[in-house]
Amino acid sequence: MSVTPRRVVLTGATGFIGSHVAALLLRDPAWQVRVVGRRAPAELIAAGAQWVEADLSAPDSLRDACRDADALLHLASLISGDQDACTAVNVHGTARLMAEAVRSGVTRVTHLSTAAVYGHGPHRGTEVGEAEPAPVSATSASRLAGERPALDAGAVVLRPGLVLGTGDRWVVPALAELRRRVPARWASGAALLSVVPAADLARLIVATLSTPHPLSPSVHHASHPRPVRLHRLLDALDEHAVLPPVPDRDWPWPQCVAALGASGSRLSARQFSLLAQDNWFGSERVWRLAGVDCGEDPLAAMPSWAPWYRKHCGTA
């Protein structure tokens, strides 16, 4: 029996997470994929995607972006820039896109946010609603503000923690930089971190569109339910020669922060703390609601990620 294709609008299709989502959708003939963005994604068009030129910083360009669509996956965001630029894209652009989804009668909407909206930690097993978000950057503040119009449009809002895998230009490259600048074990590597492989997060995102009944407008943490000890993540990266070697010494956290400050690193103490102090969030519920098996070990795919990381961490 033939399957009637469902029409999904996808933003952020060429980004880290969005590219994994686009690949999943385009492998499934049940989906017709409309990519919305500033530049024509040649590979995705060749794979069968439709492209609509639009720019989140120019809300009028989004008119009719969701026409005749059944679903919207809004994965695009501005992750650098000043407050005005972030607000233009992450708040006003999101609000206009969501208004278009409502106007077009889109029945399933999923919006990608970030656990960085909680600001300074430590965070230890926090569930949604147990802690007030307290963003400390223009990026995270605007992404938090962008959640409101998404929820008003009926969206499922996902807040992942540290996303790992091929295409990651932030988490593991930052760990490599920190290893060079702070050459020691950081407080014994005891921190617990919420992580999620990009491929698994992509499966979760797509699954939110396919549940028997639409999920209610709600916010969910979207990391692997089992947090990972920092030392285990670092050891896995070391096993595959991803990170620079480190001397056999252990520094307490204040010494680590002082060493970073004296090193001239581009990374801030705030960014260091995101990667090396407790930052984990209760994330089990959304996987269960979406009917997705997240697997036992979020680091199981490290061998397949290692070539990418060696190239982008300067250790290839």
C-alpha positions as a Markdown table, in Angstrom:
| # | Residue | x | y | z |
|---|---|---|---|---|
| 1 | Met | 0.0 | 0.0 | 0.0 |
| 2 | Ser | 1.4 | 3.4 | -0.9 |
| 3 | Val | 2.1 | 6.0 | 1.7 |
| 4 | Thr | 0.8 | 9.5 | 1.2 |
| 5 | Pro | 3.8 | 11.8 | 1.7 |
| 6 | Arg | 3.6 | 14.2 | 4.5 |
| 7 | Arg | 4.9 | 17.7 | 3.9 |
| 8 | Val | 7.4 | 19.1 | 6.4 |
| 9 | Val | 9.0 | 22.5 | 6.5 |
| 10 | Leu | 12.6 | 22.4 | 7.9 |
| 11 | Thr | 14.8 | 25.3 | 9.0 |
| 12 | Gly | 18.4 | 24.9 | 9.9 |
| 13 | Ala | 18.8 | 22.0 | 7.4 |
| 14 | Thr | 22.5 | 22.7 | 6.7 |
| 15 | Gly | 23.4 | 23.1 | 10.4 |
| 16 | Phe | 24.9 | 20.5 | 12.7 |
| 17 | Ile | 21.7 | 19.0 | 14.0 |
| 18 | Gly | 19.5 | 20.0 | 11.1 |
| 19 | Ser | 21.7 | 18.2 | 8.6 |
| 20 | His | 21.2 | 14.9 | 10.6 |
| 21 | Val | 17.4 | 15.6 | 10.6 |
| 22 | Ala | 17.4 | 16.4 | 6.8 |
| 23 | Ala | 19.2 | 13.1 | 6.1 |
| 24 | Leu | 16.6 | 11.1 | 8.0 |
| 25 | Leu | 13.7 | 12.8 | 6.4 |
| 26 | Leu | 15.1 | 12.5 | 2.9 |
| 27 | Arg | 15.7 | 8.8 | 3.3 |
| 28 | Asp | 12.0 | 8.2 | 4.1 |
| 29 | Pro | 9.7 | 8.5 | 1.1 |
| 30 | Ala | 6.8 | 9.3 | 3.4 |
| 31 | Trp | 8.1 | 12.8 | 3.8 |
| 32 | Gln | 8.2 | 15.7 | 1.3 |
| 33 | Val | 10.8 | 18.1 | 2.6 |
| 34 | Arg | 10.7 | 21.9 | 2.1 |
| 35 | Val | 14.0 | 23.5 | 3.3 |
| 36 | Val | 13.7 | 27.1 | 4.2 |
| 37 | Gly | 16.9 | 29.2 | 4.3 |
| 38 | Arg | 19.0 | 31.9 | 2.8 |
| 39 | Arg | 21.1 | 29.7 | 0.4 |
| 40 | Ala | 20.2 | 26.9 | -1.9 |
| 41 | Pro | 21.4 | 23.6 | -0.3 |
| 42 | Ala | 22.6 | 21.8 | -3.5 |
| 43 | Glu | 23.1 | 18.4 | -1.9 |
| 44 | Leu | 19.7 | 18.4 | -0.2 |
| 45 | Ile | 18.0 | 19.6 | -3.4 |
| 46 | Ala | 19.7 | 16.8 | -5.3 |
| 47 | Ala | 18.4 | 14.4 | -2.7 |
| 48 | Gly | 14.8 | 15.5 | -3.3 |
| 49 | Ala | 14.2 | 18.5 | -1.1 |
| 50 | Gln | 12.4 | 21.6 | -2.2 |
| 51 | Trp | 14.1 | 24.9 | -1.3 |
| 52 | Val | 12.3 | 28.1 | -0.4 |
| 53 | Glu | 14.5 | 31.2 | 0.0 |
| 54 | Ala | 13.8 | 33.1 | 3.2 |
| 55 | Asp | 15.7 | 34.7 | 6.0 |
| 56 | Leu | 14.8 | 34.7 | 9.7 |
| 57 | Ser | 16.3 | 38.1 | 10.1 |
| 58 | Ala | 13.9 | 39.4 | 7.5 |
| 59 | Pro | 10.5 | 38.2 | 8.7 |
| 60 | Asp | 8.5 | 39.4 | 5.7 |
| 61 | Ser | 10.5 | 36.8 | 3.6 |
| 62 | Leu | 8.9 | 34.0 | 5.6 |
| 63 | Arg | 5.4 | 34.7 | 4.2 |
| 64 | Asp | 3.8 | 31.5 | 2.9 |
| 65 | Ala | 6.9 | 29.4 | 4.0 |
| 66 | Cys | 4.5 | 26.9 | 5.6 |
| 67 | Arg | 1.8 | 27.0 | 3.0 |
| 68 | Asp | 0.2 | 23.5 | 2.5 |
| 69 | Ala | 2.6 | 22.0 | 5.1 |
| 70 | Asp | 1.6 | 19.4 | 7.7 |
| 71 | Ala | 4.6 | 19.9 | 10.0 |
| 72 | Leu | 7.3 | 22.4 | 10.9 |
| 73 | Leu | 10.7 | 21.6 | 12.4 |
| 74 | His | 12.3 | 24.9 | 13.4 |
| 75 | Leu | 15.9 | 24.1 | 14.1 |
| 76 | Ala | 17.6 | 27.3 | 12.9 |
| 77 | Ser | 19.0 | 29.9 | 15.3 |
| 78 | Leu | 21.7 | 32.5 | 15.6 |
| 79 | Ile | 24.3 | 31.3 | 18.0 |
| 80 | Ser | 26.6 | 34.3 | 18.0 |
| 81 | Gly | 26.2 | 38.0 | 17.7 |
| 82 | Asp | 25.0 | 40.9 | 19.7 |
| 83 | Gln | 21.6 | 41.2 | 21.4 |
| 84 | Asp | 19.9 | 43.0 | 18.5 |
| 85 | Ala | 21.0 | 40.4 | 16.0 |
| 86 | Cys | 20.1 | 37.4 | 18.2 |
| 87 | Thr | 16.7 | 39.0 | 18.9 |
| 88 | Ala | 16.0 | 39.6 | 15.3 |
| 89 | Val | 16.5 | 36.0 | 14.3 |
| 90 | Asn | 15.7 | 33.9 | 17.4 |
| 91 | Val | 12.7 | 35.9 | 18.7 |
| 92 | His | 11.2 | 38.0 | 15.8 |
| 93 | Gly | 12.1 | 35.5 | 13.1 |
| 94 | Thr | 10.7 | 32.6 | 15.2 |
| 95 | Ala | 7.5 | 34.5 | 16.0 |
| 96 | Arg | 6.9 | 35.2 | 12.3 |
| 97 | Leu | 7.6 | 31.7 | 11.3 |
| 98 | Met | 5.2 | 30.3 | 14.0 |
| 99 | Ala | 2.5 | 32.8 | 12.9 |
| 100 | Glu | 2.9 | 31.4 | 9.4 |
| 101 | Ala | 2.5 | 27.9 | 10.7 |
| 102 | Val | -0.7 | 28.8 | 12.5 |
| 103 | Arg | -2.0 | 30.7 | 9.5 |
| 104 | Ser | -1.3 | 27.7 | 7.3 |
| 105 | Gly | -2.9 | 25.2 | 9.6 |
| 106 | Val | 0.2 | 23.2 | 10.4 |
| 107 | Thr | -0.7 | 20.5 | 12.9 |
| 108 | Arg | 2.7 | 19.5 | 14.2 |
| 109 | Val | 5.5 | 21.9 | 15.3 |
| 110 | Thr | 8.8 | 21.1 | 16.9 |
| 111 | His | 11.2 | 23.9 | 18.0 |
| 112 | Leu | 14.8 | 23.4 | 19.0 |
| 113 | Ser | 16.0 | 25.4 | 22.0 |
| 114 | Thr | 18.9 | 24.7 | 24.4 |
| 115 | Ala | 19.6 | 23.7 | 28.0 |
| 116 | Ala | 22.0 | 26.7 | 28.1 |
| 117 | Val | 18.9 | 28.8 | 28.9 |
| 118 | Tyr | 19.4 | 27.8 | 32.6 |
| 119 | Gly | 22.6 | 29.7 | 32.9 |
| 120 | His | 25.1 | 29.2 | 35.6 |
| 121 | Gly | 25.1 | 25.8 | 37.3 |
| 122 | Pro | 25.7 | 23.4 | 38.7 |
| 123 | His | 22.6 | 21.6 | 37.6 |
| 124 | Arg | 22.0 | 18.1 | 39.0 |
| 125 | Gly | 19.1 | 16.2 | 37.6 |
| 126 | Thr | 16.9 | 19.2 | 37.1 |
| 127 | Glu | 13.5 | 18.5 | 35.6 |
| 128 | Val | 11.6 | 21.0 | 33.5 |
| 129 | Gly | 9.9 | 23.4 | 35.9 |
| 130 | Glu | 12.2 | 22.8 | 38.8 |
| 131 | Ala | 14.5 | 25.7 | 38.0 |
| 132 | Glu | 13.8 | 29.0 | 36.5 |
| 133 | Pro | 15.9 | 29.7 | 33.3 |
| 134 | Ala | 18.5 | 32.4 | 33.9 |
| 135 | Pro | 20.3 | 32.9 | 30.6 |
| 136 | Val | 23.6 | 34.7 | 30.7 |
| 137 | Ser | 24.3 | 35.4 | 27.0 |
| 138 | Ala | 22.4 | 37.1 | 24.2 |
| 139 | Thr | 22.2 | 33.8 | 22.4 |
| 140 | Ser | 20.6 | 31.9 | 25.2 |
| 141 | Ala | 18.4 | 34.8 | 26.3 |
| 142 | Ser | 17.0 | 35.2 | 22.8 |
| 143 | Arg | 16.5 | 31.4 | 22.4 |
| 144 | Leu | 14.6 | 31.3 | 25.6 |
| 145 | Ala | 12.4 | 34.2 | 24.4 |
| 146 | Gly | 11.8 | 32.4 | 21.1 |
| 147 | Glu | 10.3 | 29.5 | 23.0 |
| 148 | Arg | 7.2 | 31.6 | 23.8 |
| 149 | Pro | 5.9 | 32.1 | 20.3 |
| 150 | Ala | 6.7 | 28.5 | 19.6 |
| 151 | Leu | 4.6 | 27.3 | 22.5 |
| 152 | Asp | 1.8 | 29.6 | 21.6 |
| 153 | Ala | 1.8 | 28.0 | 18.1 |
| 154 | Gly | 1.4 | 24.5 | 19.7 |
| 155 | Ala | 5.0 | 23.5 | 19.5 |
| 156 | Val | 7.0 | 20.8 | 21.3 |
| 157 | Val | 10.1 | 22.6 | 22.5 |
| 158 | Leu | 13.3 | 20.6 | 23.0 |
| 159 | Arg | 16.3 | 21.7 | 25.2 |
| 160 | Pro | 19.3 | 19.4 | 24.5 |
| 161 | Gly | 22.5 | 19.7 | 26.5 |
| 162 | Leu | 25.9 | 18.9 | 24.8 |
| 163 | Val | 25.4 | 17.5 | 21.4 |
| 164 | Leu | 28.1 | 15.2 | 20.1 |
| 165 | Gly | 28.9 | 13.6 | 16.8 |
| 166 | Thr | 30.1 | 14.2 | 13.2 |
| 167 | Gly | 29.6 | 17.9 | 12.6 |
| 168 | Asp | 30.2 | 19.1 | 16.2 |
| 169 | Arg | 32.3 | 22.2 | 16.0 |
| 170 | Trp | 31.8 | 23.3 | 19.6 |
| 171 | Val | 31.8 | 20.7 | 22.3 |
| 172 | Val | 34.8 | 18.5 | 21.5 |
| 173 | Pro | 36.8 | 21.2 | 19.8 |
| 174 | Ala | 36.3 | 23.3 | 23.0 |
| 175 | Leu | 37.5 | 20.4 | 25.1 |
| 176 | Ala | 40.7 | 20.2 | 22.9 |
| 177 | Glu | 41.3 | 23.9 | 23.4 |
| 178 | Leu | 40.8 | 23.6 | 27.2 |
| 179 | Arg | 43.1 | 20.6 | 27.3 |
| 180 | Arg | 45.9 | 22.7 | 25.8 |
| 181 | Arg | 45.2 | 25.7 | 28.0 |
| 182 | Val | 44.5 | 23.8 | 31.3 |
| 183 | Pro | 46.9 | 20.8 | 31.0 |
| 184 | Ala | 45.6 | 18.7 | 33.9 |
| 185 | Arg | 42.6 | 16.6 | 35.0 |
| 186 | Trp | 39.9 | 19.1 | 35.9 |
| 187 | Ala | 38.6 | 18.4 | 39.4 |
| 188 | Ser | 39.2 | 14.6 | 38.8 |
| 189 | Gly | 36.8 | 14.8 | 35.8 |
| 190 | Ala | 34.0 | 14.0 | 38.2 |
| 191 | Ala | 31.4 | 16.3 | 36.7 |
| 192 | Leu | 28.2 | 14.8 | 35.3 |
| 193 | Leu | 27.1 | 16.1 | 31.9 |
| 194 | Ser | 23.9 | 15.8 | 29.8 |
| 195 | Val | 25.0 | 14.7 | 26.3 |
| 196 | Val | 23.2 | 13.4 | 23.3 |
| 197 | Pro | 24.5 | 12.1 | 19.9 |
| 198 | Ala | 23.3 | 14.3 | 17.1 |
| 199 | Ala | 21.9 | 11.2 | 15.2 |
| 200 | Asp | 19.8 | 10.2 | 18.2 |
| 201 | Leu | 18.6 | 13.7 | 18.7 |
| 202 | Ala | 17.6 | 13.8 | 15.0 |
| 203 | Arg | 15.6 | 10.6 | 15.5 |
| 204 | Leu | 13.8 | 12.1 | 18.5 |
| 205 | Ile | 13.0 | 15.3 | 16.6 |
| 206 | Val | 11.5 | 13.4 | 13.6 |
| 207 | Ala | 9.6 | 11.1 | 16.0 |
| 208 | Thr | 7.8 | 14.0 | 17.6 |
| 209 | Leu | 6.0 | 14.4 | 14.2 |
| 210 | Ser | 4.9 | 10.8 | 14.1 |
| 211 | Thr | 3.4 | 10.0 | 17.4 |
| 212 | Pro | -0.2 | 8.6 | 17.2 |
| 213 | His | -1.5 | 11.8 | 18.8 |
| 214 | Pro | 0.3 | 15.2 | 18.7 |
| 215 | Leu | 2.3 | 16.0 | 21.8 |
| 216 | Ser | 0.8 | 18.9 | 23.8 |
| 217 | Pro | 2.6 | 22.2 | 23.6 |
| 218 | Ser | 5.4 | 21.7 | 26.2 |
| 219 | Val | 9.1 | 22.0 | 27.0 |
| 220 | His | 11.3 | 18.9 | 27.3 |
| 221 | His | 14.9 | 18.3 | 28.1 |
| 222 | Ala | 16.3 | 16.3 | 25.2 |
| 223 | Ser | 19.6 | 14.8 | 26.2 |
| 224 | His | 20.3 | 11.1 | 26.8 |
| 225 | Pro | 18.6 | 10.2 | 30.0 |
| 226 | Arg | 21.9 | 8.8 | 31.4 |
| 227 | Pro | 24.4 | 11.6 | 32.2 |
| 228 | Val | 28.1 | 11.0 | 31.4 |
| 229 | Arg | 31.0 | 11.6 | 33.7 |
| 230 | Leu | 33.5 | 14.1 | 32.3 |
| 231 | His | 36.4 | 11.7 | 32.8 |
| 232 | Arg | 34.6 | 9.0 | 30.8 |
| 233 | Leu | 34.0 | 11.4 | 27.9 |
| 234 | Leu | 37.7 | 12.5 | 28.0 |
| 235 | Asp | 38.9 | 9.0 | 28.2 |
| 236 | Ala | 36.9 | 7.9 | 25.2 |
| 237 | Leu | 38.3 | 10.8 | 23.2 |
| 238 | Asp | 41.8 | 10.0 | 24.4 |
| 239 | Glu | 41.3 | 6.4 | 23.3 |
| 240 | His | 40.8 | 7.6 | 19.8 |
| 241 | Ala | 43.6 | 10.1 | 19.8 |
| 242 | Val | 41.2 | 13.1 | 19.5 |
| 243 | Leu | 42.6 | 15.3 | 22.3 |
| 244 | Pro | 46.1 | 16.5 | 23.0 |
| 245 | Pro | 47.8 | 14.5 | 25.7 |
| 246 | Val | 47.6 | 15.7 | 29.3 |
| 247 | Pro | 50.1 | 15.4 | 32.2 |
| 248 | Asp | 49.3 | 13.0 | 34.9 |
| 249 | Arg | 48.1 | 15.6 | 37.5 |
| 250 | Asp | 44.8 | 16.7 | 38.9 |
| 251 | Trp | 43.9 | 20.3 | 39.7 |
| 252 | Pro | 41.1 | 21.5 | 41.8 |
| 253 | Trp | 38.4 | 23.6 | 40.1 |
| 254 | Pro | 39.6 | 27.1 | 41.3 |
| 255 | Gln | 43.1 | 26.3 | 40.0 |
| 256 | Cys | 41.6 | 25.2 | 36.6 |
| 257 | Val | 39.7 | 28.5 | 36.3 |
| 258 | Ala | 42.8 | 30.5 | 37.2 |
| 259 | Ala | 44.9 | 28.7 | 34.7 |
| 260 | Leu | 42.3 | 29.3 | 32.0 |
| 261 | Gly | 42.2 | 33.0 | 32.8 |
| 262 | Ala | 45.9 | 33.3 | 32.5 |
| 263 | Ser | 46.2 | 31.4 | 29.3 |
| 264 | Gly | 44.7 | 33.9 | 26.9 |
| 265 | Ser | 42.1 | 31.4 | 25.7 |
| 266 | Arg | 39.2 | 32.5 | 23.6 |
| 267 | Leu | 37.0 | 30.4 | 25.9 |
| 268 | Ser | 35.4 | 31.9 | 29.0 |
| 269 | Ala | 35.2 | 30.5 | 32.5 |
| 270 | Arg | 31.4 | 30.2 | 31.9 |
| 271 | Gln | 32.0 | 28.1 | 28.8 |
| 272 | Phe | 34.6 | 26.0 | 30.8 |
| 273 | Ser | 32.0 | 25.4 | 33.5 |
| 274 | Leu | 29.4 | 24.2 | 31.0 |
| 275 | Leu | 31.8 | 21.5 | 30.0 |
| 276 | Ala | 33.6 | 20.6 | 33.2 |
| 277 | Gln | 31.1 | 21.1 | 36.1 |
| 278 | Asp | 27.8 | 19.3 | 36.8 |
| 279 | Asn | 25.3 | 20.1 | 34.1 |
| 280 | Trp | 22.7 | 17.4 | 33.7 |
| 281 | Phe | 19.0 | 17.5 | 33.3 |
| 282 | Gly | 16.2 | 15.0 | 33.7 |
| 283 | Ser | 15.5 | 13.9 | 30.1 |
| 284 | Glu | 13.7 | 10.6 | 30.2 |
| 285 | Arg | 10.1 | 11.7 | 29.6 |
| 286 | Val | 10.3 | 13.0 | 26.0 |
| 287 | Trp | 12.0 | 9.8 | 24.7 |
| 288 | Arg | 9.1 | 7.8 | 26.2 |
| 289 | Leu | 6.4 | 10.1 | 24.8 |
| 290 | Ala | 8.0 | 10.0 | 21.3 |
| 291 | Gly | 8.5 | 6.2 | 21.4 |
| 292 | Val | 12.2 | 6.4 | 20.7 |
| 293 | Asp | 14.8 | 4.0 | 22.1 |
| 294 | Cys | 17.8 | 6.2 | 23.0 |
| 295 | Gly | 20.2 | 3.3 | 23.6 |
| 296 | Glu | 22.2 | 2.4 | 26.6 |
| 297 | Asp | 25.4 | 4.4 | 26.0 |
| 298 | Pro | 25.5 | 7.9 | 24.5 |
| 299 | Leu | 29.2 | 7.4 | 23.7 |
| 300 | Ala | 28.8 | 4.2 | 21.8 |
| 301 | Ala | 29.4 | 5.8 | 18.4 |
| 302 | Met | 32.7 | 7.4 | 19.4 |
| 303 | Pro | 34.7 | 5.3 | 16.9 |
| 304 | Ser | 32.7 | 6.6 | 14.0 |
| 305 | Trp | 33.0 | 10.2 | 15.2 |
| 306 | Ala | 36.7 | 10.1 | 15.9 |
| 307 | Pro | 37.9 | 10.9 | 12.3 |
| 308 | Trp | 35.8 | 14.1 | 12.3 |
| 309 | Tyr | 37.0 | 15.1 | 15.7 |
| 310 | Arg | 40.7 | 14.4 | 14.9 |
| 311 | Lys | 40.4 | 16.7 | 11.8 |
| 312 | His | 38.6 | 19.5 | 13.6 |
| 313 | Cys | 40.7 | 19.4 | 16.8 |
| 314 | Gly | 44.0 | 19.5 | 15.1 |
| 315 | Thr | 45.0 | 16.0 | 16.1 |
| 316 | Ala | 44.6 | 14.2 | 12.7 |
